């Protein structure tokens, strides 16, 4: 029997020059009010919303649906070494179930503390760098019935999802702001030639308030063109 596969959407807001935060890490709010409502609509349309622990440390988000109709999704925090603060909103507000995905190397005392805080610990295989293997995590969540997952950041998680080819859709709010030096939305994808760049099979641009929304479905990735 084939394992279940979740539908994965990446969503983030960026400045015109591709930054999701300033050089100090400040990111609230890049997009306007209409784009923020769209973010909540996307949450309501998915079974789970996923962020890395760095996003929690920087912004302490609630990851719930408040500006749109619909239920809040399951919150998934990717935290390889369990750095999640015990007073984080995702542990304390009881607004939606929270899963913390970690590895076998996470300290037992931290596992117990996070579990006592109200989250469920999900142990996932680690990648070569000792971090949570994102593809393995998405597979485990799909087996648990979380068939659609919204990845909201940060940059490391977005980059891993694109590099591993687990995302189907990318929705980007492009705000008319220029930040300069700051946090890039997407890191290294090990792409050296434009012929090997990720492309999209369908693309739509929609003005929303002062922002521009990019909504694209990724094309199947081709093998690198070594002869080019």
Secondary structure as the mmCIF struct_conf table of DSSP 4:
data_model
#
loop_
_struct_conf.conf_type_id
_struct_conf.id
_struct_conf.beg_label_comp_id
_struct_conf.beg_label_asym_id
_struct_conf.beg_label_seq_id
_struct_conf.end_label_comp_id
_struct_conf.end_label_asym_id
_struct_conf.end_label_seq_id
HELX_LH_PP_P HELX_LH_PP_P1 UNK A 2 UNK A 4
STRN STRN1 UNK A 7 UNK A 15
TURN_TY1_P TURN_TY1_P1 UNK A 16 UNK A 17
BEND BEND1 UNK A 18 UNK A 18
STRN STRN2 UNK A 19 UNK A 22
TURN_TY1_P TURN_TY1_P2 UNK A 23 UNK A 24
TURN_TY1_P TURN_TY1_P3 UNK A 28 UNK A 29
BEND BEND2 UNK A 30 UNK A 31
HELX_RH_AL_P HELX_RH_AL_P1 UNK A 33 UNK A 44
TURN_TY1_P TURN_TY1_P4 UNK A 45 UNK A 45
BEND BEND3 UNK A 46 UNK A 47
STRN STRN3 UNK A 48 UNK A 52
HELX_RH_AL_P HELX_RH_AL_P2 UNK A 53 UNK A 59
BEND BEND4 UNK A 67 UNK A 70
HELX_LH_PP_P HELX_LH_PP_P2 UNK A 71 UNK A 73
STRN STRN4 UNK A 74 UNK A 78
TURN_TY1_P TURN_TY1_P5 UNK A 80 UNK A 81
TURN_TY1_P TURN_TY1_P6 UNK A 86 UNK A 87
HELX_RH_AL_P HELX_RH_AL_P3 UNK A 89 UNK A 92
BEND BEND5 UNK A 93 UNK A 93
BEND BEND6 UNK A 95 UNK A 96
STRN STRN5 UNK A 98 UNK A 102
TURN_TY1_P TURN_TY1_P7 UNK A 104 UNK A 105
BEND BEND7 UNK A 106 UNK A 106
HELX_RH_AL_P HELX_RH_AL_P4 UNK A 108 UNK A 116
TURN_TY1_P TURN_TY1_P8 UNK A 117 UNK A 118
HELX_LH_PP_P HELX_LH_PP_P3 UNK A 119 UNK A 119
STRN STRN6 UNK A 120 UNK A 123
STRN STRN7 UNK A 126 UNK A 126
TURN_TY1_P TURN_TY1_P9 UNK A 128 UNK A 129
BEND BEND8 UNK A 130 UNK A 131
STRN STRN8 UNK A 132 UNK A 132
HELX_RH_AL_P HELX_RH_AL_P5 UNK A 134 UNK A 143
TURN_TY1_P TURN_TY1_P10 UNK A 144 UNK A 145
STRN STRN9 UNK A 148 UNK A 153
HELX_RH_AL_P HELX_RH_AL_P6 UNK A 155 UNK A 164
TURN_TY1_P TURN_TY1_P11 UNK A 165 UNK A 165
STRN STRN10 UNK A 169 UNK A 175
BEND BEND9 UNK A 176 UNK A 176
BEND BEND10 UNK A 181 UNK A 181
STRN STRN11 UNK A 182 UNK A 184
BEND BEND11 UNK A 185 UNK A 186
BEND BEND12 UNK A 193 UNK A 193
HELX_RH_3T_P HELX_RH_3T_P1 UNK A 194 UNK A 196
BEND BEND13 UNK A 197 UNK A 197
STRN STRN12 UNK A 200 UNK A 208
TURN_TY1_P TURN_TY1_P12 UNK A 209 UNK A 210
STRN STRN13 UNK A 211 UNK A 218
HELX_LH_PP_P HELX_LH_PP_P4 UNK A 219 UNK A 224
TURN_TY1_P TURN_TY1_P13 UNK A 226 UNK A 227
#
